[in-house]
Amino acid sequence: MKPIYEIRSGSLAGFNLLVPQLGGDPSALLARVGLPADCMRRPDILVPIATLTELLNLCARELHCSDFGLRLASMQGVRMLGALGKLLLHSGDLGSALAVTQRYMVLHNQADHWRIRTEGGELVAQRFDHFETPLLAQQYRELAVGAGYRLIQDLAGADIRPRRVCFREGPLSSPERYREFFKGEVQFGQERDCLVFDADTLQRPLCKPGASLNLYFDEFTRQLLGEHEGDIAQQVRILILQTLGAQQHGLSQIAELIHIPARTLQRRLREAGTSFKQLLQDARMETARWHLRASSIDINLLSASLGYTDISAFSKAFRAVHGSSPLQWRKQQR
């Protein structure tokens, strides 16, 4: 059986604002691909990447908007990261925030992942598909690259400009449209999809969040927990998954998010027949199995994303549960 690649509905942030501007009905377009009308208010719904690409292609065609992916990206930024967004804005500088974002995206976007590194005085943010290439996903790829650029601007300043932007495929719109969006050189038919900046961009301090942004993140967390009211184990599991990438997933941090003392949380989990340690291990192993089976992500990056101190700690924990190392298990599955 082929794996189903899913992505959070938060990746469609701005959809309900953009579509009416183009003369469309958001609910009707969502319904045509089988998505609920309220999924924009529930940003943690998992949407198959095939459904998401179908929706983007439908919008581009029906609304006569060849740059729909870029237009949607222009309406996104740090809010698309959900509960993690608030933690990111306290990271210190852009380099620290991007390291956290990279780990977060590994866990929350099964469709692709980003690798951020410096090469010869340049900061290179490159994205990798997990899904098969026959999928008609060019609108999605433009959305992903555009949203990545908007996230960097949201974090560290709207004046940030890339040295160049690279796409593997050809343009869907005029070259002028891409230069207008990215404010720099855009190249097509390249070996990789990536954003390239000056390396010293990593030292940029982060922008201070405004009151409306802090309110958004607090409301997001309340809504997330409200969907599982009365199920303390599920609430804890969700918050662990939300904060793994930021390495803010300890008992004290989760208890603070739920607004109860750590000891009270431990007691309530015991009453529910589980423990914080067990929920953390289950969340890590479930995520690890999916990526080892369905993606080509480097095991070192997966280990860091799951919050392990090093690859040996991850291998030891994985072997204790599955009887083999992550690399051996991946080979057996394939």
Residue, then its C-alpha position, 0 to 999 in steps of 0.5 A: m500500500k502506498p503511503i498517504y502524504e498529508i499536510r496541515s490545513g493551516s497551509l491554506a491560511g488566507f484562502n477564505l480571504l483570497v478566493p472572494q477577492l478573485g470572485g469565487d466562493p471558498s466553501a463551494l471550492l472546498a466542497r468540490v474536493g471533499l474538504p469541510a467549509d470550516c477547515m480554515r478555522r481548524p488549522d490542524i486538520l490533516v489534508p492529503i497532498a493530492t487533495l490540496t494540489e487538486l484544490l489549488n489547481l481548481c482555483a487557478r483554473e476556475l478563477h483564471c488565476s495562474d499565480f494562485g499559489l503565489r497569491l496565497a503565499s503572500m497572505q501567509g507567514v508565521r501564523m501558519l505554524g500554529a502554536l509553534g509560532k509564538l515560541l519561534l518569536h522568542s528564538g533570538d535571531l533568524g538562524s535559531a528560528l529557522a532551525v526550529t522551523q526546519r524541525y517542526m516542518v519535518l513533523h507537521n508536513q508529510a508532503d515535503h521538508w526543508r533543509i537549511r544550510t550555508e554554502g560559500g557565504e550564502l544561506v540556502a533553504q531548499r525544499f524536497d518532495h516526499f510524494e511522487t512526481p506525477l502529481l500535478a503539484q506546481q501550484y503547491r510548490e510555488l505556494a510552499v516556496g512563496a510561503g517560506y519566503r513570507l515566513i522569513q520576512d515575518l520573522a525578521g523583517a519585510d526588507i529581506r530580499p533573496r539573492r535568487v530563487c530557484f524552481r525546478e519547473g518552468p513558470l506558470s505566470s510571467p517572469e515579471r510576476y515572480r520578480e514582483f513577488f520575490k523582489g529578486e532574480v528568479q530562475f527556472g528549470q534548475e536542479r532544486d527548489c530553493l531560496v538563497f540569501d546572504a549568509d549574514t541574514l541568519q544573524r538578523p534579530l527577530c521582529k517583536p510580535g504585536a498584541s494581535l499576533n500573541l492573541y492569535f496564538d493563544e486562541f489557536t492553543r485554546q481551540l486546539l485543546g477545546e476539540h478534545e475537552g475531557d480527554i487529558a491524554q489526547q490534549v497532552r499528545i497534541l501539545i507534545l506533537q506541536t512542540l517537539g520541533a521546538q524542543q519545548h515538549g517537557l512535562s513542565q512546558i506542557a503543564e504550563l500550556i494546559h494551565i495546571p501544575a505538573r504534579t496534577l497533570q501526572r496524576r490525571l494521566r495516571e488516572a487515564g491509564t497512561s503517563f507523560k513518558q509513555l505519551l511522549q514515546d508514542a508520539r515520537m515513535e509514530t512519527a519516526r515510523w511514518h518518515l522512515r517508511a515514506s520519506s527520504i529524510d536524513i535520520n540525523l535530521l529526524s532524530a533532532s526533530l523528535g527532540y533526541t539529544d543525538i542519533s545514538a539516543f534515538s537509535k537506542a530508543f527506537r531499537a528498544v521498541h522495534g528490535s532494530s535500528p532506524l536504518q535497519w527498520r527503514k531498509q526492511q520496510r522498503 
